[in-house]
Amino acid sequence: MCGIIGFSGSTDAKNIILDGLKRLEYRGYDSAGIALQNGNVINMVKTSGKVDNLVAMADADTKLAGNCGIGHTRWATHGVPSDVNAHPHMSADGKFAIVHNGIIENHAEIKNKLIQKGVKFLSETDTEVIVQLLDYYYDGDIKKTLVKTTSMLEGSYALGVLCVDNPGTIYAAKVSSPLIIGIGAGENYFASDITAFISHTKNVIDLEDGEFAEISADKITIFDHNFKEIKKEERKITWDVAAAEKSGYEHFMLKEIMEQPAALKATIEPRIKDNKVNFDELNIDIKKYDRILMTACGSAYYAGCVGRDVIEKLCRIHVHTEVASELRYRDPMIDEKTLVIVISQSGETADTIAAIKEAKNKGADVMAIVNVVGSAIAKLADFTIYTWAGPEIAVATTKGYTTQVIVLYMFAVWAAYKLGRIDEKQLLELTKDIKRLPERAQRTLDLNTKVKKLADKYHEKQSIFFIGRYLDYAVCLEGSLKLKEISYIHSEAYAAGELKHGTIALIEEGRLVVAVCCYEPLLDKIISNVQQVKARGAQVLALAVEGNKKIFTEADDVLLVPKANELFMAAVEIIPLQLFAYYVAKNNKCDIDKPKNLAKSVTVE
Ligand code: F6R
């Protein structure tokens, strides 16, 4: 939520920062701003709306120049999206400009104190207290003032600061919000994530909680609250700039859907040794646990629902799932015999982080399945498995979800073997089935044109139901979420057997029901549910496995996906549902990569 960038170099900072903001826009897009330092003056332009609005204003502003500056793209938390609430925020005397990602929880208390001392506030944001504090405490020593100011803050922040008395220098500080530093040649950066400056440098330093950075064109100094310099390791980003660009696709979402076979392969291959799934490097003593608790948010939670069913089936260990935003309120039954598995693409989700803390407080071990290397969740967990999906830019996750599902399959197979629930022969067979999935995903993408036609047919529906049983039901949850978040069409996912207990009242003439019928042991059951909704006038779009002839006599439209091991179908059958959501949204002229009210990483509770 919110993206920040800072740059110091010897070229004009304006375009570099604006370009970085465009790349960060998926983190929030209700307002944006930029401040550049030119000698002893800081000039600022900010506006509500998307980064393109800002670009137009910044281009027209001739005063906005300089080799050093900061930028921000916002997802509003405190204060409506408006010009005045947009960042940067500047002190009244023009001495400081700041950008902030995070939430200052004690902002009201600080604001009241400063108001009593005569300080005037302009915006409704929590962020403004930071710039007012800087100005209030400033005694000519910016580092000292920055440390003092941040010591007053409770909550989370990734902070970028300009101070007129230190031309050519940007300052950064962080607690519980992501911030990464980019090391260029004669120029340096900070940003919320690497996508902001990947076209300039792949060499980075991770700033840790409680650390500060002083960054000029040719020097980066990291220090702690005692001003003690900290030596930091450099890290090289392995993926290429093209991974964070559309590369000819109209939307990132379509590109990321198409990248799934490669992402699955990249996630599977490093975990296979001698044709067997192998997670030995994790050093988890799986026999130690008598239950697993899976927790995450949104799509990551739905990946967990698939994982729950597969782990329970193969490992015969009790697996419970819980949305991370609720976990801590339930005083959950977690102890040192519970393995808590958290799942997160971004590795930043505040609710998931809170769930980890709750689990750890109760003595549990935490295993994280995460896409972003070095992210907060990856660091907090006792064991981390990365999904090698590469950067995911579209707000609606696709390859993030399927790679999470794949890791859960692999973990289930490996754990089942370690627990003695399957023998070596079964381990080899199940590994082979997993290795086939990228090819199955690739063939599923051949449905693209057919799905597009179905989206043309159905895009005007006001409400769409998804029904399925067992593993197919878990996939319905994700298919339905995909549709509603990017097309804004009302949708519900139901365990097909539950329809008759109430929801069938909503089935009427012309209602579209997407029936996921891929778990073949339950085919007859789901077909009878299809007949029930057809009898009430519904139109049925069925998703079934190649070779299924029966379904054609029951459904209005059928999409057939390649056959895989019935336990592992989710990674394949979700793909047409992602494409369906995409093309429905496209027909309805929705902003697919940046759906309204959403942002990619949800760093607020
Ligand atoms: C939906 C979507 C969200 C995320 C959720 C968790 O397409 O992307 O539901 O899955 O916000 O995010 P992460 O995985 O980053 O923790």
Boltz pocket constraint, residues with backbone or C-beta under 6 A from the ligand:
constraints:
  - pocket:
      binder: B
      contacts: [[A, 297], [A, 298], [A, 299], [A, 300], [A, 301], [A, 343], [A, 344], [A, 345], [A, 346], [A, 347], [A, 348], [A, 349], [A, 352], [A, 395], [A, 396], [A, 397], [A, 481], [A, 482], [A, 485], [A, 599], [A, 600], [A, 601], [A, 602]]
      max_distance: 6.0
